Amino acid sequence: MPNEELFETLGEELKNQIRVRRSLREELEAIDLYDERIAQTKDKELKRILEHNRDEEKEHVAMLMEWLRKHDAEQDAAFRQHD
């Protein structure tokens, strides 16, 4: 992750790609946290709520990945190679 001084010198497209990658890390971390909480609770209603919230985070990951694929040709090529 570039430091903030360096970040400010980057072009807008690269800044956006970095923002998306940071957001991806945060969304994936949130998914892990939800999975841990889901595994720990015995309350069925709470489990359903947490699963719903986790699944929304997965949707966010998908949306961010689609944006990244549209704006980073090398990343898109890597996904195509491994489909």
PyRosetta script that sets phi, psi and omega in degrees:
from pyrosetta import init, pose_from_sequence

init()
pose = pose_from_sequence("MPNEELFETLGEELKNQIRVRRSLREELEAIDLYDERIAQTKDKELKRILEHNRDEEKEHVAMLMEWLRKHDAEQDAAFRQHD")
pose.set_psi(1, 124.2)
pose.set_omega(1, -179.5)
pose.set_phi(2, -69.0)
pose.set_psi(2, 152.5)
pose.set_omega(2, 175.6)
pose.set_phi(3, -71.7)
pose.set_psi(3, 163.1)
pose.set_omega(3, -173.4)
pose.set_phi(4, -63.9)
pose.set_psi(4, -33.8)
pose.set_omega(4, 178.2)
pose.set_phi(5, -64.3)
pose.set_psi(5, -45.5)
pose.set_omega(5, 177.9)
pose.set_phi(6, -66.7)
pose.set_psi(6, -41.3)
pose.set_omega(6, -178.6)
pose.set_phi(7, -54.4)
pose.set_psi(7, -41.5)
pose.set_omega(7, -177.6)
pose.set_phi(8, -65.7)
pose.set_psi(8, -19.5)
pose.set_omega(8, -179.1)
pose.set_phi(9, -88.5)
pose.set_psi(9, -7.6)
pose.set_omega(9, -175.9)
pose.set_phi(10, -81.1)
pose.set_psi(10, 158.0)
pose.set_omega(10, 175.8)
pose.set_phi(11, -69.1)
pose.set_psi(11, 158.9)
pose.set_omega(11, -174.7)
pose.set_phi(12, -62.3)
pose.set_psi(12, -40.1)
pose.set_omega(12, -179.4)
pose.set_phi(13, -63.7)
pose.set_psi(13, -43.9)
pose.set_omega(13, 178.3)
pose.set_phi(14, -66.0)
pose.set_psi(14, -40.3)
pose.set_omega(14, 175.9)
pose.set_phi(15, -57.4)
pose.set_psi(15, -43.8)
pose.set_omega(15, -179.9)
pose.set_phi(16, -64.8)
pose.set_psi(16, -39.6)
pose.set_omega(16, 177.3)
pose.set_phi(17, -62.4)
pose.set_psi(17, -41.0)
pose.set_omega(17, 178.1)
pose.set_phi(18, -65.6)
pose.set_psi(18, -41.3)
pose.set_omega(18, 177.2)
pose.set_phi(19, -59.3)
pose.set_psi(19, -42.7)
pose.set_omega(19, -179.5)
pose.set_phi(20, -65.9)
pose.set_psi(20, -43.9)
pose.set_omega(20, -179.9)
pose.set_phi(21, -64.1)
pose.set_psi(21, -39.4)
pose.set_omega(21, 175.5)
pose.set_phi(22, -62.4)
pose.set_psi(22, -43.5)
pose.set_omega(22, 179.1)
pose.set_phi(23, -63.7)
pose.set_psi(23, -39.2)
pose.set_omega(23, 176.7)
pose.set_phi(24, -58.9)
pose.set_psi(24, -46.0)
pose.set_omega(24, 178.6)
pose.set_phi(25, -58.3)
pose.set_psi(25, -43.3)
pose.set_omega(25, -179.2)
pose.set_phi(26, -65.5)
pose.set_psi(26, -41.9)
pose.set_omega(26, 179.5)
pose.set_phi(27, -65.6)
pose.set_psi(27, -42.6)
pose.set_omega(27, 178.7)
pose.set_phi(28, -64.4)
pose.set_psi(28, -39.5)
pose.set_omega(28, 176.3)
pose.set_phi(29, -62.4)
pose.set_psi(29, -41.4)
pose.set_omega(29, 178.8)
pose.set_phi(30, -62.2)
pose.set_psi(30, -40.8)
pose.set_omega(30, 177.8)
pose.set_phi(31, -59.7)
pose.set_psi(31, -45.3)
pose.set_omega(31, 178.7)
pose.set_phi(32, -60.7)
pose.set_psi(32, -43.5)
pose.set_omega(32, 179.7)
pose.set_phi(33, -62.8)
pose.set_psi(33, -43.8)
pose.set_omega(33, 177.1)
pose.set_phi(34, -61.7)
pose.set_psi(34, -43.7)
pose.set_omega(34, 179.4)
pose.set_phi(35, -59.8)
pose.set_psi(35, -40.2)
pose.set_omega(35, 177.9)
pose.set_phi(36, -62.9)
pose.set_psi(36, -44.5)
pose.set_omega(36, -178.9)
pose.set_phi(37, -67.8)
pose.set_psi(37, -38.5)
pose.set_omega(37, 177.9)
pose.set_phi(38, -61.8)
pose.set_psi(38, -43.4)
pose.set_omega(38, -179.1)
pose.set_phi(39, -66.2)
pose.set_psi(39, -28.7)
pose.set_omega(39, -174.7)
pose.set_phi(40, -86.9)
pose.set_psi(40, -27.6)
pose.set_omega(40, -174.4)
pose.set_phi(41, -85.2)
pose.set_psi(41, 145.2)
pose.set_omega(41, 174.7)
pose.set_phi(42, -104.7)
pose.set_psi(42, -6.1)
pose.set_omega(42, -179.4)
pose.set_phi(43, -79.2)
pose.set_psi(43, 114.6)
pose.set_omega(43, -174.7)
pose.set_phi(44, -64.8)
pose.set_psi(44, -38.9)
pose.set_omega(44, 179.5)
pose.set_phi(45, -65.8)
pose.set_psi(45, -45.2)
pose.set_omega(45, 178.2)
pose.set_phi(46, -63.2)
pose.set_psi(46, -40.1)
pose.set_omega(46, 179.0)
pose.set_phi(47, -58.5)
pose.set_psi(47, -44.4)
pose.set_omega(47, 179.2)
pose.set_phi(48, -62.8)
pose.set_psi(48, -40.6)
pose.set_omega(48, 178.6)
pose.set_phi(49, -64.0)
pose.set_psi(49, -46.6)
pose.set_omega(49, -179.4)
pose.set_phi(50, -64.6)
pose.set_psi(50, -38.9)
pose.set_omega(50, 177.4)
pose.set_phi(51, -63.5)
pose.set_psi(51, -41.5)
pose.set_omega(51, 177.5)
pose.set_phi(52, -60.6)
pose.set_psi(52, -47.3)
pose.set_omega(52, -180.0)
pose.set_phi(53, -62.8)
pose.set_psi(53, -42.1)
pose.set_omega(53, 177.6)
pose.set_phi(54, -60.4)
pose.set_psi(54, -42.4)
pose.set_omega(54, -178.7)
pose.set_phi(55, -66.4)
pose.set_psi(55, -31.5)
pose.set_omega(55, 174.0)
pose.set_phi(56, -65.2)
pose.set_psi(56, -38.4)
pose.set_omega(56, 176.8)
pose.set_phi(57, -62.7)
pose.set_psi(57, -37.8)
pose.set_omega(57, 177.7)
pose.set_phi(58, -63.9)
pose.set_psi(58, -37.8)
pose.set_omega(58, 175.8)
pose.set_phi(59, -63.2)
pose.set_psi(59, -39.7)
pose.set_omega(59, 178.1)
pose.set_phi(60, -62.0)
pose.set_psi(60, -41.0)
pose.set_omega(60, 177.8)
pose.set_phi(61, -59.4)
pose.set_psi(61, -46.0)
pose.set_omega(61, -179.3)
pose.set_phi(62, -61.3)
pose.set_psi(62, -42.9)
pose.set_omega(62, -179.9)
pose.set_phi(63, -63.7)
pose.set_psi(63, -42.9)
pose.set_omega(63, 179.5)
pose.set_phi(64, -66.1)
pose.set_psi(64, -40.3)
pose.set_omega(64, 179.1)
pose.set_phi(65, -64.3)
pose.set_psi(65, -40.7)
pose.set_omega(65, 177.5)
pose.set_phi(66, -61.5)
pose.set_psi(66, -42.3)
pose.set_omega(66, 178.3)
pose.set_phi(67, -62.0)
pose.set_psi(67, -45.7)
pose.set_omega(67, -178.2)
pose.set_phi(68, -62.4)
pose.set_psi(68, -40.5)
pose.set_omega(68, 179.1)
pose.set_phi(69, -62.5)
pose.set_psi(69, -36.0)
pose.set_omega(69, 179.3)
pose.set_phi(70, -72.4)
pose.set_psi(70, -23.9)
pose.set_omega(70, -172.6)
pose.set_phi(71, -114.9)
pose.set_psi(71, 1.0)
pose.set_omega(71, 178.7)
pose.set_phi(72, -138.8)
pose.set_psi(72, 96.1)
pose.set_omega(72, -175.3)
pose.set_phi(73, -59.8)
pose.set_psi(73, -36.8)
pose.set_omega(73, 179.7)
pose.set_phi(74, -66.8)
pose.set_psi(74, -40.2)
pose.set_omega(74, 177.7)
pose.set_phi(75, -65.5)
pose.set_psi(75, -42.1)
pose.set_omega(75, 178.9)
pose.set_phi(76, -61.3)
pose.set_psi(76, -43.5)
pose.set_omega(76, 179.5)
pose.set_phi(77, -62.2)
pose.set_psi(77, -37.9)
pose.set_omega(77, 178.6)
pose.set_phi(78, -64.4)
pose.set_psi(78, -39.9)
pose.set_omega(78, 177.3)
pose.set_phi(79, -66.9)
pose.set_psi(79, -41.7)
pose.set_omega(79, 179.1)
pose.set_phi(80, -62.0)
pose.set_psi(80, -38.6)
pose.set_omega(80, -179.9)
pose.set_phi(81, -64.2)
pose.set_psi(81, -32.0)
pose.set_omega(81, -173.7)
pose.set_phi(82, -105.8)
pose.set_psi(82, 13.7)
pose.set_omega(82, 176.2)
pose.set_phi(83, -69.9)
pose.dump_pdb("model.pdb")
